[in-house]
Amino acid sequence: MKFLKYAAAAALLCGMAWQAHGANPTPVGAGPLPTDSVYRLALPLTDAQGKTSDWSQLRGKPRIVAMFYTSCPYMCPLIVESGKAVEHALPAADRAKVGVVLISLDPKHDNPAKLRAMAAERHVDPTQWTLATPKPDDVRKVAGVLGVRYRELADGNFNHTSALVLLDANGRIVARTEQVGSKPDPAFVEAVRKQL
Amino acid sequence: MRAALAGCLVFACIAAGAAIAAGAAPRYVGLPGGEFRTALRYEDYKGKPARVAPFALMRTPVTNGQFLEFVRAHPEWRRDRVPQVFAEPRYLQHWAAPDALGADAKPDQPVTWVSWFAADAYCRSIDARLPTWIEWEYAAAADETHRDARKDPAWRERILAWYSRPSSQALPRAGLQAPNAYGVQDLHGLVWEWTDDFSSLLVAGDNRDQGDPDKKQFCGAGALSMDDRDNYAVLMRVAMLSSLEARDATTNLGFRCARSAP
């Protein structure tokens, strides 16, 4: 009987929580991280302003994540364009609801100044985009949780898979696309819309 | 000559240091390194030999018993506590319980069903790291008497014979094989092994959208191909490692740790 009372109270609380979040049943950026959240990986990132904080600070908003490096001659500009293309496929009012995060594969060279220069050169919206560099020892791990494969080449360039990964507000991978360029992948855009 | 001697001294020291730390049988053996021609062909270093720095490598793969000690000391790596993002659901599934081995996991068998994240955490917990691919390939090129036995047809045959054995049989104990020319055991014929940089093995065959520039999977040049197509030992390892995600675990995939020369 006592149990039933607790169950009823719990159900009531759940109902209230549900209502507070409207149609979205996922508690946004609150409570313990889900066990399949990439933010379970402790990952200090240094951003273009030189500020270092763990990437779990990105929690609370869906994020489109990709790995890149600033001196990348060919593919990485395309990755940036893909991020923009997905952004522009959303209604203007919704763009602020999703962030884009570019994580460097090249901590040896990609300091905050390089990140800032690239953000300016590629005209990305600094309020929506985060360009950041992990510690050298963490690159293989973040690539591991994101499913990105890479190899440093003899000339200092990187050979890498060019995936855009969509994280929900809790850091769970909900979609990915390897289609890069100014034409967004419609299935990926749809997955982003579902997160808003 | 002097440089070679100094190199030998350095690696003797690593081995000796490791021996003291591990008690009776030294756990690591020192490898001198040097120029090494990988069986892989990368567009970016066209047949030039790679340079392997002196390093120490565990004589045998990490066993169930050793991994159990690690899991007890670091319970966040128990199969019932590890975040799914670091290990798939089959992680350590052959153990009787999250903190006990049982009949299907003998203490002296190599540990398998471990993800790359778990293998990496184990090595870091003992101030070591996973070997790189080139270090593994370099150590595994040796037979019992030669540092580079790769052109020997008999050696190749022996390795092929292992691949043709069904993997449903129980794993032998670690350390049963004769040491190779460096003193390392079980590199072939026991388990597959993680390398630190397994995800740098970008095999062109992985790219299902070849020819479509919009779907080009790799940035820039450098997908690898095989320079030595008869070297099945390497070919099969690379095919396997290049197909894995860092959270994957399989029935015959284990690991051993390495240390850089100080």
Interface residues (C-beta under 8 A of the other chain):
Chain A: L33 T35 D36 S37 V38 R40 L41 C72 P73 Y74 M75 C76 R140 K141 A143 G144 V145 G147 V148 R149 Y150 R151 E152 L153 A154 D155 N157 F158 N159 H160 T161 S162 E178 Q179 V180 G181 K183
Chain B: Y42 D44 Y45 P83 Q84 V85 F86 W116 F117 D120 D196 D197 S199 S200 L201 L202 D209 D214 K215 K216 Q217 F218 C219 G220 A221 G222 A223 S242 E245 A246 R247
